Amino acid sequence: MRLVLASQSPRRRELLGLLGLDPEVRPAHADEALHPGEPAEAYVRRVAREKAAAVAGELVLGADTAVVLDGEVLGKPRDAEDARRMLRALSGRDHRVLTGVCLRLAAGGPPRELSALVSTDVSFAALTPGQVDWYVATGEPLDKAGAYALQGAGGSLVREIRGSVSNVVGLPLAETAALLARAGLALPWDGRGAGR
């Protein structure tokens, strides 16, 4: 089986590479708008499922990550001022990072899905106005959920992580590897070679 990543995120591709995988990348188009009254957990599960269903392939991986503060989903900032607003809100506080992962199997019968939901608690340092302005000026937060990237300069804003670090980057590796193994994909450590 050939693994297809239904995402244009270079971070997700890099994370799968850490598992020895080289997926085919086919960006998916899904409704990423938060529906009225939709809980954050249901939101990331739905978007991950829609991404996986939007792309053809025998084994398609879709994922969606959201930063959640006081029940509010912080998506990608609209502009630099929106990024500043998000960073000020996160400053000195705890928030959750949720990722929904959906693996769609279309080989050997009717399509079926395997899924996981992973939550990580993140504590932000108390940020000065200068830190916020500096970080926004890097440009890094402008295309990141919650306006920060743990794997980049945004890592300097994070005081503590409780749970999966790779989840905060965009794909929880342990849970994703378990789904891929359940689907029958060859992984480097199972003696059958890497699934490519």
C-alpha positions, 0 to 999 in steps of 0.5 A: 500500500502507498501512503497518501498524506492529504495535507500540504503541511511540510511539518506533517511530511517531515514528521512522517519522515521521522518514522521512515515513511515517504508519503505521496502528498496530495493537498486536500480541500475541506471545510475548515470553518468551525460550525456554530456550537461545534466542540473543538474535539468534534471539529478536528475529528471532522476536518481530519475525516473530510481531508482523508475523504477528499483525496483518492488513494488506498491509504490516505492520512488526514489530520487537523490541529487546533489550539484551544484556549478557554474553549475557543479554537484559535485558528491561523491568524488573519494578519499580524494584529490577529497574531498579536491578539492570540499571543497576548491571550496565550501569554502566561496561560495554559492551553490545549492542542488537539489533533484529529487523525483519520486514516482512510483505507480503500483497499480490498473492500469498502472504505473504512476509517481508523481515527485518533484524537490527541490532546496536549497541554501547553503552558506559555511563558508570560510574554512581554510586548517586545517578545510579542512584537519580535515574534510576529515580526519573524513572520512565523506565526502567520500561518500557524494555528494559535499563532506559534510554531513550537519547532521554530522560534515559537519554542522560546515562548513555551514553558512546559508541555504535558503530553505529545510534543509531536502533536503540538507540531502537527501530527502525534507520532505514536498514535499515528504509527499505531493507526498505520500498523493497524491498517497493515502498513509496513513500518521500519521496525516491524521487519517488513521494511518502510511503507512507501 
